[in-house]
């Protein structure tokens, strides 16, 4: 019962705090950010040309110029005279699917210009908590300044995580967790204003696990923490790679605390994260519907359905995506089974480390649940699979040995 009370208090408190934060930043007048938004528009255009590396049609390290432009657009279009309404509706302007072109028109003609090409579109199904950071920063700097801040924050958090894992868990596990994380963050995560949130939230959660004894003292405390992590991910992230904020702290928690019922703990804390993520997202829909009169609930449910199963026009595309996903999953399972049988050290080690593969598989579960979104936006959603990479590396290093092939078929449970 104590854990349930803590969860209720945490959820209500987060709803109040999140609403207060988005309302507060919506009070910043447009004139305070106007000059830096204008300069940022040119920087986003230049960056979209400079940073466009890729292989064939897949360009995994693009800077997300559309998302950057959209976030600038959202920041500029806030009506500071009605901050609560603005924070719930989240209007942005667009012309021919281009937020930057819409901003150019608004700068040129003003809000009241008779321009049918500029459409004001409500976007209330997200919290857009990134604006809590972005709008104050735009008072003093441009997006390039935001990029620098992203680099500094991500670097400091990553170094702190590496050092603490090295000292409190083991050097090997510290490298196996931190190096894949670094690999997916470099080079483009700091250069998009919406890519960093799941990484920042995930690493902060992992640091809390390592630094706060109360979190690790009882499973109930850990459940509350992961509900809060999921809620913060829902608040700040724009559905880029939210599972990163689950995988990183959960790997750290499991390696540091080593609970006896490992698989059950992974499932419990994963559900806690998912509960916080879903409840706070639903909370935004309810608040926006009550305060603005928009059909946010229906819009949100429609988007969830579309992201999961697509629509009639996308049936062929979604069938293709599902087929390829299941083929890749089958190949992965077969590969891990063969490697385990050939190189596994002992059945006891495999049983003890099975939770690593269980958590790694959450990447596949997420990919299959939001199938349309994952494939349509693969240029950034691929980072979700860092959870898979960390889990597989940990599992292989803890359970396999090249020095003793076919060790599982020898007598005894150890060499």
N, C-alpha and C positions, 0 to 999 in steps of 0.2 A: 504493500500500500504506500509506503514511503516513496518508492520509485515512481509510482503512478502520480502521486501528488507533485513530485519534482517535475515530471514530464508535463503535466497540465500547466504548472506555473511557468515553465520554460517556454512552452508554446505561446501562451497568452502574452508573456513579457516580450517575446520576439515579435509578435504581431504588432504590439504597441510601439516598440522601438523602431521596427522597420517602417511603419506608417509615419512616425514622427520624423525619421531621417529623410525619407523621400519628399515629405512635405516641406521640411526645413530648406533643403537645397533648391526646391522649386520657388522659394521666396527670393532667390538671387535674381536681380533684374537682368534683362537681356543686355542692356548697355554695358554691364560689367564684364561680359564674356564676348561681346560682339567682335572686337578687334582680333582677339586670339582665335576665335572660330574662323574668321575670314583668312587669317594666315594659315591656320590648320588645314583649310580646304586645299590650298595650293600644295602643302606638304603631303597630304594624302594622295593627290594626283601624281606627284613626283615619285612617291614611294611605290605606288602600284606599278610603275614602269621599272624602277630600279630593282625591286625585290620580286622577281617573278620566275624563280628557279623551279624546274620540274623535270619529270621524265614523261615524254609523250604527252598525253592529255591530262595526266595526273600530276598536279603541282602541289606537293605536300608542304612546301615552305613559303607559300605566298603569305603576304602580310594581312590578308583579309581586308582589302581596301573597301569593299562594300559595307562590311560591318563597322569599320572605322567611320565611314561617311554617315552611316545610319545613326551611330551614337552621337556624332556632331549635330546631326539633324535633330535628334531628340532633345539634345541640350539647348539648341537654339530656339526651338518651337515652344518651349515652356511658357505658359501664360502666368507670369509671376503675380499678377493681380488676383488670381484664384488658385493659390498653390495646392490646396488639397485636391481640387478637381483636376488640375494639371497632372499631379502625381499619380492619380488613379487612371486617367484617360491615356496619357502618354502619346500625344499627337506627334506625328512627323510629316514632313512634306516630301512629295516625290513627283518627278516629271519623267515619263517614259522609263520607269524603273530605276531612275538615278536620283539618289538623295542629294548628291553634290550639285547637279543641275538645278534641282529645286531650290537649294540654298542660294545659288547664283541669282535666280529669279526673285527670291524674296529680298535679297540685298539690293537688287536693281529697282524693283517695282514697289517694294513694301508689302506689308501684310494685307492691305486693303485694295491692292491692285486688282483690276478686273482681268484676271489671267486664268482662263479655263484649263490651261495645261497643268497648272500646279494643283495637286490634290493633297488635302490634309487627311491623313489616315490615322485613325485611333489604333493604339497598340497596347491595350490594357491587360493582355493575358500574362505578361511578365511583370515582375516587380521593377525591373530596370534599376536594381540597386547599384549598378556600376556608375549611375549618374551621381550618387552620393560622393564618389571620389572625383569624377570627371568635371562636374560643373564648378566646384571650388577651385580645382587646378586650372581650369580655363580662365579664371580671373587673373592668373599670374603667369601662365605659360601656354605654349601651343602643344600639339600632339607630340612633337619631338621631345619636349620636356617630360611629357607623360611616359614616353618610351624610356627615357633615361631613368626615371623613377622606377619603372617596371624592372629594368635591368638590375638596379641596386637592390630593390626589395627581394626579387627572386634569388639573386646571388647570395645575399645574406641569409635568407631562410634555408637555402640549399646547403650552404657551408655549415650552418648551425646544426642542421639535421645530420649531415655527414659526421661531424665531430661527436655529437651526442650518441649516435648509433655506434660509432667506433669505440667509444669509451664504455657504454652501458650494455651493449649487446655483443658485437664482435667486429673486428675489421672486415672480415669477409662478407658478412651480412650487410654491413654498412655500404660497401661498394656495390653489392648486388642490388640494393634498393636505390641508391642514389645515382649511380651511373646511367641506368635506363631513363631515370627521371630527367637527368641533365640532357641526355641525347634527344629527347622529344621537345625539350624547352628551347634548345638552340637549333637554328638561329632565329626563328620567327615569332615565338610566343611573346617575348617582350614588345614586339613591334606591332601588335594588334591590341587595341584597348580592351577587347573582351576575351582574349585567350587566357590571360593570367589568372582570373578568379579561382577556377577549380584547383590550380596548382598552389596558389597562396593559401586558400582555405585548407587544402589537404596537408600542406607542410606545417601550417600553424597547429592543426589538429594533432599531427604526429609529435610536434614539439611539446604540446600539452601532455600527451601521454608520457613522454620521457621526463618531464619536469615536475608534473603535479602528482604527488603520491595519492591524493584522494581519488583521482581518476582510476588508478589501478588497484585501489584497496578493495573495491567491490564491483561485481559485474553490473549492478544497478547504476552505479555512477558512470560506468563506461557507456551504458545504454543511453543515459541522458546526454553524454558528450556527443555520441554519434547522431542523436536526434538533432542536436544543435548544429553539428557539421552539415547534415543534410539540409537543414533549414537555411543556413547561411549560403550554401551552394545554390539553392532555389532563389535566393534573394539577389545574389551578385551575378550569376552565370546566365548566359543567353543560349543555353543548350548547346554548348561547344563540346566539352568533354567532361561532363559532371562526375562520371564514375572515378575520375582521378582523385577526387576529394574523399571518396570512400576507400579506394585501394591503398593509398599511401599510409594514412593513419592506421588502417586495420592491419596491414602487414607489420607495421612498427609495434602495434599493441600485441599482436600474437608472438612476435619474436622476443619482445621484452618481458611479457607476463607469462608466457608459456602455460596457458590454462590446460587443465587435464582433459576436459571435453572440448577438444580443439574445433572440430567440425561444427558442433552445436553452437559454439561461441561465435564462429564466423557467420553462421546463418542468423543468429540472434542480433548481432551488431549490424549486419547488412540490412536486416529488416528495420532496425531502428533508424538507420540512415535514410532508408527509403521512406519510412513513415514521416520523418521530419521534412524531407524534400517534398513529399506529396501534400502534407497537411498545410505547410506554409504557402505552397503554390495555390492550393484550393482557397486558402484564406485571402489571397489577393483577388481571386475571382469574386468571392462573396463581397468583400469590401468595395471593389470597383462597381459591382452590380448595384449594391445598396446606395452608394454615394453618387453615382453618375447616371443610373438608369440604362446603361448600355447592356446589351445581351451578352455579357462576358462569359457567363456560364456555358451557354450554348456554343459560343465561339471557341472557348477552350476545349470543350468536349469534342467538337468537330476537328480541331487541330490534333488532339490526342489520337483520334481515330485515323486521321489521315497519316500522321507520322508512323503509326503502327501498321496499318493495313492498306494505306493508300486509298484511292477512289477508283471508280469504274474506268476512267480514262487512263489510269496508270497500271491496270491489271497486268498487262504484258511485261511492263518494266519491273513490277514488284515480283512477278513470277521468276523473272531472270535473276533478280537480286537474291531471292530466297534460295533458288537452286544453287547459285554460286556460293552463298554463305554456308549452306549445308554441306556442299562438297568440301569447302575449306575446313569446316569443323570436323568432318569425317577423316580428312587427311591428317589433321592435327591429333585427333584421338588415336589414330593408328600409329602415327609416329611416336607419340609418347608411350604407347603400349609396347612397341618394339624396343625402344630405348630402355624402358624399365626392365623388360625381360632380359635384355642382353647385358646391361651394365648395372642393374640394381645391386646394391651391397647386401641388403637383408630385408626380409619381409617386415621386420620390426621397424626399421627406418622408414619404409614406405608407409606403413600404417601411421606412424608418428607425424609424417610430413604430408599426409594426404590433404590436409587443410590448405596447403599452398596451391595445389591444383584446383581445389574447390573455389578458392578466391580468384584464381587466375581465370576460371571459366565464367566469372561474372561479366567479363568483357564480351564473351559470346552471347550471354543472356541479354545484356543491354543492347547489343547490336541487332539481335533478332526481334526484340520488343519494339524498338524504334527503327525498324528496318528502312523505311522510306527516307527518314531523316539522315540515317547513317550513310546511305549510299549517295543521296543527292548532295550531301555536304562532306564527302569523303576527304576533301582537302584540309579539313580541320578535325573531323570526328575520328580520324585514324589515331589520334593521340590517346583515345580511350584504351587502346590496346597496349599501352604501357603497363597496365595492370596485368595483362596476360604475360608480357615479357618478364616482369619482376617475379611473378609466381613461378614461371617455368624455370628461370635461372636459379631461384632458391631451391626448387624441388630437385633439379638435376644435381646441383652442388651438394645437397644434403643426402641424397639417396643413391647416387651413381658413382662409379669408379671405373676408370679406364684400365686400372692395374689388375682388376679381378673380374674379367668378363664371365658371364653365366654364373655369377656367384649365388643367385637365388636358388639354383638347383643343387647346391651343395648341402651337405648335412649341417644341421645347426642353424641358428639365427644370426651368427656372426662368424667372421673368419678366424 
